[in-house]
Structure formats: structure tokens, C-alpha cells
Amino acid sequence: MNPPTSASLRRQRSSPTLSWIRSRLKTPVTALLIASFSLWNTSTRGATINWNVDAAGNWSTGGNWLGGVAPNAIGDLANFNFTNYTANRTITLDTPITLGGLNLGDTLGAQTLTFAGPSALTFDGVGATRAFLNKYNSTTDVWQAPLVLNDHLDANIFAGTLDVNGASNAQVAITSASSDIVKNGAGTLRLNPSAAAFGGNWVLNQGTLAIGGANGATPTIGTGAGSIIINGTGLVGLSVLNLANNGAGSSGNITYGGTNDVVFQGAGTINVSTNFIGAANTGNTVILDNLTMNGGLLTVSSSAGSYGLRFNGTTTLGGQTNVFSVGTTLT
């Protein structure tokens, strides 16, 4: 069989059939892909809008945002990654705000951000998309406005500390019918919450989750299912739950209200201590409900106040191996 000539190859490349397929498919398919991507993008996230001034200001002021419109819709992402704030800045929530995500971090400097004001931020993702809060830099930023969870919130504190603590150490209201707060990242999330209307779970995957709140003999960290879920990985120091309360006095019991069970697996630490807000009193015992161990190494410690920890409910041991490392009283 003779090999094809260059003329026959040219005829094959320019055959009417191939030309017809290219003319019918190339442009429409490209347009279809672009349209499909646009629909996917808007269905999984709203607008992404950047804070665009090296200054404090009101959230609702359009001139503070790139594009002139403040983010305030289900799924919207607000970026506070300004290249370099030259001083600490306060952003005031002068009107109720809804977001799907929030990015924090002075990318070049070491300035802090404070979010103040009486109006609430509602976290609400689009469809099955979870809401999130990302913090990237090593500063201590402060959130003082009320928080409402219409969706699970992934608090990804990759570095530094985020204090959820009102002005003059007031508690911050956190409201949720059933949505969880999930702590990820190596940084610290410190909360001084009013959690009587929080019905979700506290989930710790990495870093430090510190929960303060109302001092007294019967504080609450939730009223719903109320479980504390610790998914420790690696060393025990990589996942630390700190329950911090001054109690009503010294050498007493601090019995958390609601259903405050602990489900634990992996390697992690439960630390019980005086409140990081106005630390006081010593010798108290923090009392939770049931403990379920699904295998791992649980360290119990007290970093301040010489506190102890007690589980008043049922202790269930699952998995192959469960190890307790006790640095303070555990009953």
C-alpha cells in the first residue's frame, strides 16, 4: 500500500466533514464552558469584595470598598487583606450584614483589625457551601459585634489569635439553631460568648479553642446537642480546648449547663483554667457531662488556677487504645 501523498493529507485536514464539525462546535462549546463556569461560580459563592482603604470606617460606606458596593448578601466574601495597613483599624458594623466568608490579615505589616458596632454579622453560605472565616497573620484581631450562624462556620485561624470579645470585655452574642463552629488551623480562637442561644456543636480539629463566657457556678456553652468534638491529630499540643471560667469563688464547682458531652479521638488536650477575662479564683472543678473516647491520647491540664475536671455522666471507651495523661485532677 502506497503512503499518502502530501496532497491527500491536505485534503484530509480540510475535508468538509472536519470543517463542518469545527465550525459547529468550537465557538459554541467555548461559550458554553464559560457560561457554565459563571453559573457554578455564582451558585457556590456570591460577590468577592475588597476593603480598599488604609483607614477605619463604616461597613456600609460604599467608598470603603473596591467597586463602591459593600458586601452584604448570602455567599458574599469580604476581604480585609489590604496590602499594608499603616495603623490599627476599626471597622464598624453600622447595619446588619450577611456574608458567606470573611478573610482577615494585614499581609505585610503587624497591624490589628477590630470589628465593632451593635449590628450583627450573619454567616450564611450558598446552598451546601459552608460559611468560613480565614485569618492569616500573627496579630490579635478582635471581633466585637454579635454573630448569627445560619450555616456551619469553619473558623480557619491559620496564625495569630482572633478574640471574639465585646468592648470593655462584654460578651458577644452567638446565635445558632443547630449550626456548628468548627475550629481549624494552628492559631487561636478565643471566645467570650453569650451562648444561651447557641444550639450547635463545638468542633476542634487543630490549634486552640478557648471558651470563656459568663463567670459563675453554672455557665453555659450551648443549649442544643451541645457536644464538644475534639479530633486531635499528631501531638497532644496541636489541638487544645481551653475551658476558662472564674467561677463564683474559689474551691467550688463550675457545672456547665445544657448538654455538654465530649467526644474525643486522636491526640489532644483539655485545659481548664481561670477566665482569660479578669482571671481570678483557684481550686475550682469544671464539670461536664458524658465522655466518649474513640481511641487516642487525652491530656488534661490546668494552666491557671489549679483547676480540676470532672465528667458527671457516662464514660465510654471505644477504639483499640485510650490513654489519659493527667496533669491535674480528673474524676
C-alpha positions, 0 to 999 in steps of 0.5 A: 500500500502506497503512503499518502501523498502530501496532497491527500493529507491536505485534503484530509485536514480540510475535508468538509466533514472536519470543517463542518464539525469545527465550525459547529462546535468550537465557538459554541462549546467555548461559550458554553464552558464559560457560561457554565463556569459563571453559573457554578461560580455564582451558585457556590459563592456570591460577590468577592469584595475588597476593603480598599482603604488604609483607614477605619470606617463604616461597613456600609460606606460604599467608598470603603470598598473596591467597586463602591458596593459593600458586601452584604448578601448570602455567599458574599466574601469580604476581604480585609487583606489590604496590602499594608495597613499603616495603623490599627483599624476599626471597622464598624458594623453600622447595619446588619450584614450577611456574608458567606466568608470573611478573610482577615490579615494585614499581609505585610505589616503587624497591624490589628483589625477590630470589628465593632458596632451593635449590628450583627454579622450573619454567616450564611453560605450558598446552598451546601457551601459552608460559611468560613472565616480565614485569618492569616497573620500573627496579630490579635484581631478582635471581633466585637459585634454579635454573630448569627450562624445560619450555616456551619462556620469553619473558623480557619485561624491559620496564625495569630489569635482572633478574640471574639470579645465585646468592648470593655470585655462584654460578651458577644452574642452567638446565635445558632439553631443547630449550626456548628463552629468548627475550629481549624488551623494552628492559631487561636480562637478565643471566645467570650460568648453569650451562648444561651442561644447557641444550639450547635456543636463545638468542633476542634480539629487543630490549634486552640479553642478557648471558651470563656463566657459568663463567670459563675457556678453554672455557665453555659456553652450551648443549649442544643446537642451541645457536644464538644468534638475534639479530633486531635491529630499528631501531638497532644499540643496541636489541638487544645480546648481551653475551658476558662471560667472564674467561677463564683469563688474559689474551691467550688464547682463550675457545672456547665449547663445544657448538654455538654458531652465530649467526644474525643479521638486522636491526640489532644488536650483539655485545659481548664483554667481561670477566665482569660477575662479578669482571671481570678479564683483557684481550686475550682472543678469544671464539670461536664457531662458524658465522655466518649473516647474513640481511641487516642491520647487525652491530656488534661491540664490546668494552666491557671488556677489549679483547676480540676475536671470532672465528667458527671455522666457516662464514660465510654471507651471505644477504639483499640487504645485510650490513654489519659495523661493527667496533669491535674485532677480528673474524676 
